[in-house]
Amino acid sequence: MLQNTGKLAGRTLFITGASRGIGKAIALKAARDGANVVIAAKTAEAHPKLPGTIYTAAEEIEAAGGKALACIVDVRDERQISDAVESAVQKFGGIDILVNNASAINLTGTLETPMKKVDLMLGINLRGTYLTSKLCIPHLLKSKNPHILNLSPPLNLNPIWFKNHTAYTMAKYGMSMCVLGMAEEFRGSIAVNALWPRTAIQTAAMDMLGGAGISKQCRKVDIIADAAYAILTKPVNFTGQFVIDDELLAKEGVTDFESYAVVPGHPLLPDFFLEAEPDKLEKIMEDHGATPAFKSKNSSADAAFSGPIGETFNTMKGSLNAELVKTTQGVYQFDLSGEHPGVWYIDLKNGSGSMGSGEPPSKADVLMNLDSDTFIKMFTGSLKPTMAFMSGKLKIKGDMALALKLEKLMAMMNKSKL
């Protein structure tokens, strides 16, 4: 771990998306020096699935030794950013550091990505980063050692990083292009850099993307916080760099990287946009028990699944056909808890039907929450969905008419297996 040096004492950091995850970790690292932190994020009320709000983050920052200002900010809203910047200047006297951490992700192909998602990613990742930087720069120019740090990857133009999620890559690379341009535009006045992890980092977003088993292949947010600290305490002539976390920390003298692992000694999953290609990432995840939600378009349908849930799906594959799709016209998503947690789907609305792990390629019409044991019993015919629902073992949201078709559908699938 990188030790604090006190160099950020009294300095003011404006961090987007700082109510949880990486943003909050960077904030807490700075707070231990006695820094002022502006928490610019959307979450003002507790989310049912995601921990933390701007107010709980503020409490943690002050408990760590810093001063905090919680601001409700959607980085797509110019007025909200402007108001937060003005509040920061009034409370702390200026802004010394901007960390553009807020980001949106949706790993789907061109035909599967609704324009609403495209607009969201471009609005938060690209426009939000550019706009927040634009509004903070006049104040950064007054600082003695100003920095902008974007949580974005090196600009790797290998088409492999575009083909399965073009919209996300464009949006994320937009943040990196801000670094490329602004570093040169403000060279000598403001340091502008990017930071990206070598491996997957355990956050709420990664848990949703990776499914069961992903966390043990991740490093903790502490490694990003330490690397960010190392960058933000450097002089202004350290600029235009696309930094990889462990590479920089090794240069800073850190030798024990096992302490950053969620499970020390366990193989780690490489992050996107670096050396490993997507199909290799997918295989690494599955080899170690994770269920990646970013599979290429046809991989779920064509490949055999592993594990008890996967075996259940393997037995159902042969039942899919165009006629079944025509008579059903529904997409089912199963959020499983228990011994074999994860997200799975059956698409009986598009083409000849498909099924697989992760979220469905199009929006689910029916969302079912149940434990994995109940799921297996339902799909092997030993428990009727109606009984599971009546007993509280199955919770259903969405189109109930389609949900009622599931029992007939399961009976048909079980019959086809005989």
C-alpha positions in Angstrom: 0.0 0.0 0.0 1.1 3.5 -0.8 1.6 5.6 2.4 0.0 9.1 2.7 2.5 12.0 2.7 0.3 14.9 3.7 0.8 16.6 0.3 -3.0 17.0 -0.3 -3.6 18.7 3.1 -5.8 21.7 2.6 -6.2 21.1 -1.2 -9.7 20.9 -2.7 -10.7 17.9 -4.9 -13.9 17.9 -7.0 -14.8 14.3 -7.6 -17.7 13.1 -9.8 -19.4 9.8 -8.9 -17.8 9.9 -5.4 -20.7 8.5 -3.4 -19.3 4.9 -3.7 -16.7 2.7 -5.4 -13.6 4.1 -6.9 -14.6 7.8 -6.6 -15.2 7.4 -2.8 -11.9 5.5 -2.4 -10.0 8.3 -4.0 -11.8 10.8 -1.8 -11.0 8.9 1.4 -7.3 8.6 0.5 -7.2 12.4 0.0 -9.2 12.9 3.2 -6.5 11.1 5.3 -4.2 14.0 4.3 -6.7 16.5 5.5 -8.0 17.5 2.0 -11.3 19.1 1.1 -13.5 16.9 -1.0 -16.5 17.9 -3.1 -18.7 14.8 -3.6 -20.4 15.5 -6.9 -22.8 12.6 -7.5 -26.5 11.8 -8.1 -27.3 9.5 -5.1 -29.0 11.6 -2.4 -31.2 8.8 -1.2 -30.2 5.2 -0.4 -30.5 2.9 -3.4 -32.1 -0.6 -2.8 -29.2 -2.4 -4.4 -26.2 0.0 -4.3 -24.6 1.1 -1.0 -23.9 4.7 -0.2 -25.2 8.3 -0.8 -23.4 11.6 -1.1 -24.2 12.2 2.6 -22.8 8.9 3.9 -19.7 9.5 1.8 -19.4 12.9 3.3 -19.5 11.4 6.8 -16.8 8.9 6.0 -14.6 11.6 4.5 -14.9 13.8 7.6 -14.3 10.8 9.8 -11.1 10.1 7.9 -9.8 13.6 8.6 -11.0 15.6 5.6 -13.7 18.2 5.0 -16.6 17.4 2.8 -19.2 19.1 0.6 -22.0 16.9 -0.7 -23.5 18.2 -3.9 -26.3 16.5 -5.9 -24.9 16.5 -9.4 -25.9 14.7 -12.6 -22.9 15.5 -14.9 -25.3 15.7 -17.9 -26.8 18.8 -16.2 -24.8 22.0 -16.8 -26.6 24.0 -14.1 -26.0 21.3 -11.4 -22.3 21.2 -12.2 -22.1 25.0 -12.3 -23.9 25.3 -8.9 -21.6 22.6 -7.4 -18.5 24.4 -8.6 -19.7 27.7 -7.3 -20.5 26.1 -3.9 -17.1 24.5 -3.8 -15.3 27.8 -4.4 -17.4 29.6 -1.8 -16.8 26.9 0.8 -13.2 26.1 0.2 -11.9 29.1 -1.7 -11.1 27.3 -5.0 -10.6 24.0 -6.7 -7.2 22.4 -7.0 -8.0 19.0 -8.4 -10.8 17.5 -10.6 -11.3 13.8 -10.8 -13.7 12.7 -13.6 -14.8 9.4 -12.3 -18.5 9.3 -13.2 -19.2 6.8 -15.9 -21.9 4.7 -17.5 -21.5 1.2 -19.1 -23.6 -1.0 -21.4 -21.7 -3.8 -23.1 -24.0 -4.6 -26.0 -23.6 -4.5 -29.8 -25.0 -1.9 -32.2 -28.3 -3.5 -32.9 -28.9 -4.4 -29.2 -28.1 -1.0 -27.8 -31.1 1.3 -27.5 -30.4 5.0 -28.3 -31.4 5.9 -24.8 -28.3 3.9 -23.6 -26.1 5.4 -26.2 -27.2 8.9 -25.1 -26.6 8.0 -21.5 -23.1 6.8 -22.1 -22.1 9.7 -24.3 -23.8 12.1 -22.0 -22.0 11.0 -18.8 -18.7 9.7 -20.1 -17.8 12.1 -22.9 -20.0 15.2 -22.5 -20.0 15.0 -18.7 -16.2 14.8 -18.5 -15.8 17.6 -21.0 -18.4 19.9 -19.4 -17.1 19.4 -15.8 -13.6 20.0 -16.9 -14.6 23.2 -18.8 -16.4 24.6 -15.7 -13.6 23.7 -13.3 -10.6 24.9 -15.5 -11.0 28.6 -14.7 -10.6 27.8 -11.0 -7.9 25.2 -11.6 -5.8 27.8 -13.4 -5.6 29.7 -10.1 -4.2 26.8 -8.2 -0.5 26.2 -7.5 -0.5 22.6 -8.7 -3.7 21.9 -10.5 -4.6 18.4 -11.8 -7.4 16.8 -13.9 -7.5 13.1 -13.6 -9.9 11.0 -15.8 -10.7 7.4 -15.0 -10.3 6.2 -18.6 -8.2 3.8 -20.7 -5.3 4.1 -23.0 -6.5 4.7 -26.6 -6.1 1.2 -28.0 -7.5 1.3 -31.5 -7.5 -2.5 -32.0 -11.0 -3.2 -33.5 -11.4 -6.1 -31.1 -12.3 -3.4 -28.4 -15.0 -1.9 -30.6 -16.8 -4.8 -32.3 -18.9 -6.0 -29.3 -19.7 -2.7 -27.7 -19.0 0.2 -30.1 -21.1 2.7 -28.2 -19.4 2.1 -24.8 -15.9 2.2 -26.4 -16.7 5.5 -28.2 -18.0 7.0 -25.0 -15.1 5.8 -22.8 -12.5 6.7 -25.3 -14.1 10.2 -25.4 -12.9 10.7 -21.8 -9.4 9.6 -23.0 -9.5 12.0 -25.9 -10.2 14.8 -23.4 -6.9 13.9 -21.8 -5.1 13.9 -25.1 -6.4 17.3 -26.1 -6.5 19.2 -22.8 -3.1 18.0 -21.7 -1.6 19.7 -24.7 -3.9 22.7 -24.5 -3.1 23.5 -20.9 0.5 22.1 -20.8 2.5 24.0 -18.2 -0.7 25.2 -16.5 -2.7 22.1 -15.6 -1.7 18.5 -15.4 -4.2 16.3 -17.3 -3.8 12.6 -17.1 -5.8 9.3 -17.3 -5.7 6.3 -14.9 -6.8 2.8 -15.7 -6.5 -0.5 -13.8 -4.5 -3.4 -14.9 -7.1 -5.8 -13.6 -10.8 -5.8 -12.8 -11.7 -3.8 -9.7 -14.4 -4.9 -7.3 -17.2 -2.4 -7.5 -21.0 -2.6 -7.6 -20.8 -2.2 -11.4 -18.3 -5.1 -11.7 -20.5 -7.3 -9.6 -23.4 -6.7 -11.9 -21.4 -7.2 -15.1 -19.4 -10.3 -13.9 -22.1 -12.1 -11.9 -21.2 -15.0 -9.6 -17.6 -15.6 -8.8 -16.2 -12.3 -10.2 -15.1 -10.6 -7.0 -12.4 -13.2 -6.2 -10.7 -12.3 -9.5 -10.6 -8.6 -8.7 -8.4 -6.1 -6.9 -9.8 -3.7 -4.3 -10.5 -0.1 -5.0 -7.5 0.8 -2.8 -5.1 0.2 -5.7 -6.8 2.9 -7.8 -6.9 5.3 -4.8 -3.2 4.8 -4.2 -2.3 5.3 -7.9 -4.5 8.4 -8.1 -2.8 9.8 -5.0 0.6 9.2 -6.6 -0.5 11.1 -9.7 -2.2 14.0 -7.9 0.8 14.7 -5.7 3.1 15.0 -8.7 4.1 18.4 -10.2 2.2 20.0 -13.1 4.8 18.8 -15.6 3.6 15.2 -15.2 0.9 15.5 -17.8 -0.6 13.8 -20.9 0.0 10.3 -19.4 -2.2 7.3 -19.7 -1.3 5.6 -16.4 -1.8 1.9 -15.5 -2.3 1.6 -11.8 0.2 -1.2 -10.8 2.8 0.0 -13.3 3.0 3.5 -11.6 2.8 2.1 -8.1 5.8 -0.2 -8.8 7.8 2.9 -9.8 6.7 4.5 -6.6 8.2 1.6 -4.6 5.2 -0.6 -4.0 6.2 -4.3 -4.1 3.3 -6.1 -2.3 0.4 -6.2 -4.8 -1.2 -9.2 -3.1 -2.5 -6.9 -0.4 -4.7 -5.2 -3.1 -6.3 -8.5 -4.1 -9.8 -9.3 -2.9 -8.6 -12.9 -2.5 -4.8 -12.9 -2.3 -3.2 -15.6 -4.5 -6.2 -16.0 -6.8 -5.8 -15.4 -10.6 -6.8 -11.9 -11.6 -9.0 -10.9 -14.5 -7.3 -8.4 -16.9 -9.4 -5.2 -17.5 -10.7 -4.1 -20.8 -8.6 -2.2 -23.5 -5.3 -3.7 -22.4 -3.5 -6.9 -23.7 -6.1 -9.7 -23.3 -8.8 -9.8 -25.9 -12.5 -10.1 -25.0 -12.8 -13.8 -25.8 -9.8 -14.5 -23.5 -11.4 -12.4 -20.7 -14.6 -14.4 -21.1 -12.7 -17.7 -20.8 -10.7 -16.6 -17.8 -13.9 -15.5 -16.0 -15.7 -18.8 -16.8 -12.7 -20.9 -15.8 -12.8 -19.3 -12.4 -16.5 -19.5 -11.8 -17.8 -16.2 -13.1 -20.6 -15.6 -15.5 -19.7 -12.7 -17.8 -22.5 -10.5 -19.1 -20.3 -9.1 -21.9 -20.3 -12.3 -24.0 -20.1 -11.8 -27.8 -23.5 -11.9 -29.5 -23.5 -15.5 -30.4 -21.4 -17.0 -27.7 -24.2 -17.7 -25.2 -26.3 -19.4 -27.8 -23.6 -21.5 -29.3 -21.5 -22.6 -26.3 -22.2 -25.2 -23.7 -22.8 -23.8 -20.2 -21.1 -25.1 -17.0 -22.3 -25.6 -13.5 -25.7 -26.8 -12.2 -27.6 -23.8 -13.7 -25.7 -24.1 -16.9 -26.5 -27.8 -17.2 -30.2 -27.0 -16.8 -29.9 -24.5 -19.7 -28.0 -27.0 -21.8 -30.9 -29.5 -21.6 -33.4 -26.8 -22.7 -31.4 -25.6 -25.7 -32.9 -28.1 -28.1 -36.4 -26.9 -27.3 -35.8 -23.5 -28.9 -37.4 -22.9 -32.3 -39.0 -20.2 -34.3 -42.5 -21.5 -33.6 -42.0 -21.3 -29.9 -40.8 -17.8 -30.3 -43.8 -16.9 -32.4 -46.3 -18.2 -29.9 -44.5 -16.8 -26.8 -43.1 -13.4 -27.8 -41.5 -12.7 -24.5 -38.0 -12.2 -22.9 -37.5 -13.8 -19.4 -34.7 -12.8 -17.0 -33.9 -14.8 -14.0 -32.0 -13.2 -11.1 -30.7 -16.1 -9.0 -29.6 -16.1 -5.4 -28.5 -18.9 -3.2 -25.8 -21.5 -3.8 -25.4 -20.6 -7.5 -26.1 -16.9 -7.9 -26.1 -15.1 -11.2 -28.3 -13.6 -14.0 -29.7 -15.8 -16.8 -32.2 -15.2 -19.6 -34.4 -16.9 -22.1 -35.3 -14.9 -25.2 -38.5 -16.1 -26.9 -39.1 -12.9 -28.8 -36.3 -12.6 -31.3 -35.1 -14.8 -34.2 -35.3 -18.5 -33.3 -34.8 -17.8 -29.6 -31.8 -17.8 -27.4 -30.7 -18.3 -23.8 -27.6 -17.7 -21.8 -25.9 -16.0 -18.8 -26.0 -12.3 -18.1 -28.7 -9.9 -19.0 -30.7 -10.5 -22.2 -29.8 -8.8 -25.5 -33.1 -6.9 -25.4 -35.2 -5.6 -22.4 -36.8 -8.4 -20.3 -40.6 -8.5 -20.3 -40.6 -10.7 -17.2 -38.1 -10.4 -14.3 -38.0 -13.4 -11.9 -36.2 -13.4 -8.6 -35.6 -16.8 -7.0 -32.9 -18.9 -5.5 -30.9 -21.3 -7.7 -32.4 -24.4 -6.1 -35.9 -23.3 -6.8 -34.9 -22.5 -10.4 -33.5 -26.0 -11.0 -36.6 -27.6 -9.5 -38.9 -25.5 -11.7 -37.0 -26.3 -14.9 -36.6 -30.0 -14.1 -40.3 -30.4 -13.5 -40.3 -31.1 -9.8 -41.8 -27.7 -8.8 -44.5 -25.8 -10.7 -43.9 -22.1 -11.1 -47.4 -21.4 -9.7 -46.6 -23.2 -6.5 -43.2 -21.5 -6.2 -45.0 -18.1 -6.7 -47.7 -18.9 -4.1 -45.2 -20.1 -1.5 -43.1 -16.9 -1.9 -40.1 -18.7 -3.4 -40.6 -16.9 -6.8 -41.1 -13.2 -7.1 -42.2 -11.8 -10.5 -42.1 -8.3 -12.0 -43.3 -7.3 -15.4 -45.9 -8.8 -17.8 -47.9 -11.3 -15.7 -49.6 -12.8 -18.8 -46.2 -13.8 -20.2 -45.2 -15.1 -16.8 -48.2 -17.4 -16.8 -47.0 -18.9 -20.1 -43.9 -20.1 -18.3 -45.5 -23.1 -16.7 -46.8 -24.4 -20.1 -43.4 -23.5 -21.6 -41.6 -25.6 -18.9 -43.9 -28.5 -19.4 -43.2 -28.4 -23.1 -39.5 -28.2 -22.6 -39.5 -31.1 -20.1 -41.6 -33.2 -22.5 -39.1 -32.6 -25.3 -36.3 -33.9 -23.0 -37.9 -37.3 -22.6 
